[in-house]
Amino acid sequence: MGITTRPLMSNASRALTITIPAENEHGEVVPTSIAGEYPLTLYVDKREIVTLMTLGAAPEALTIGWLRNQRLIGSLDEIASVQVDWEVDSVSVTTHNGLRDVEEKLGTRTVTTGCGQGTVFGDLMAEVDEIRLPKDIHFSEARLYSLMDAVRKHESIYKQAGAVHGCALAVGQGDACEILMFFEDVGRHNAVDAIAGQMWLDGHEGGDKIFYTTGRLTSEMVIKTAQMGIPVLVSRSGLTQMGWEIARRIGLTMIGRAQGKHYLLFSGQERFTR
């Protein structure tokens, strides 16, 4: 991906769950794990940009991915440092040359259907028609089942505490599928941003990858997946009309309601083989 430098970064993951007392149906007090949720205010070059509500699992990757998916930065090389300070619930990003088109993009805001209300700055549909996804990638039914099995077996905060969404980046080998990274957060928009940020940090291209999400396939999820160059999007949940229309428009292979041996193939049928 042409990455020459990585930013100077903190490593400030928070405890992902806490234990609180709760009463069960018998009136018994039982210790119960619940997911964390913390405000993280993003500053770029000392300018306050947005406050994200997050689990706190990977705040640096989340920050980088958020800036990437908002199209405020074009490459990892533009970032000098990312420093998270939970004492003041903030993350400070320093860039080399400032943000791209910041006034224009921050002036337009779309509140999305993401849990906790995700926010997309700039025109939601900007640059969609310029996205070119690889057409020579094939995704088989056997590989889909392998992905679903890998996700089912993956250790997760959801199994402990619920109340979170998860996203996975996977790659296929023959009929098998391997999870490369898995992030959870209180909103699916945060989880996909963390994947996007970590992809840059690890130097992953998207063209041969599969993206999995536990959340709905909305326009935001479709656009962010396509921006990462990933041609296949899978969810255990359903989809929205706008998500479906954009997926068809850009040629994304989108599979929803994927649980057990059941799935629905909504778009991009030319990549899928049974």
HUFENHU-V167817 format. One record per pair of residues at least 24 apart in sequence whose C-alpha atoms are under 7 Angstrom apart, sorted by sequence separation. I is the first residue (numbers start at 1). J is the second residue. If there is no record, write none. Layout:
# HUFENHU-V167817
i:j
I:J
I:J
This chain:
# HUFENHU-V167817
i:j
167:191
206:230
207:231
218:242
219:243
166:191
167:192
218:243
222:247
73:99
217:243
72:99
73:100
188:215
219:246
72:100
143:172
72:102
146:176
147:177
146:177
143:175
196:228
142:175
143:176
143:177
171:208
171:209
16:55
170:209
171:210
16:56
169:209
170:210
16:57
169:210
170:211
14:56
169:211
13:56
14:57
168:211
169:212
13:57
168:212
13:58
167:212
168:213
13:59
167:213
12:59
166:213
167:214
41:89
42:90
43:91
44:92
45:93
166:214
40:89
41:90
42:91
43:92
44:93
45:94
165:214
39:89
40:90
41:91
42:92
43:93
44:94
45:95
70:120
165:215
40:91
70:121
6:76
6:77
116:187
118:189
137:208
5:77
7:79
8:80
9:81
10:82
12:84
115:187
3:76
4:77
7:80
8:81
9:82
10:83
114:187
115:188
134:207
3:77
7:81
8:82
9:83
10:84
114:188
7:82
114:189
131:226
131:227
133:229
133:230
134:231
133:231
131:250
129:250
69:193
76:200
35:161
33:160
34:161
66:193
33:161
35:163
62:190
65:193
65:194
55:185
65:195
54:185
55:186
62:193
65:196
54:186
62:194
65:197
139:271
140:272
141:273
61:194
64:197
138:271
139:272
140:273
141:274
137:271
138:272
139:273
140:274
62:197
58:194
61:197
61:198
37:186
69:224
1:203
1:205
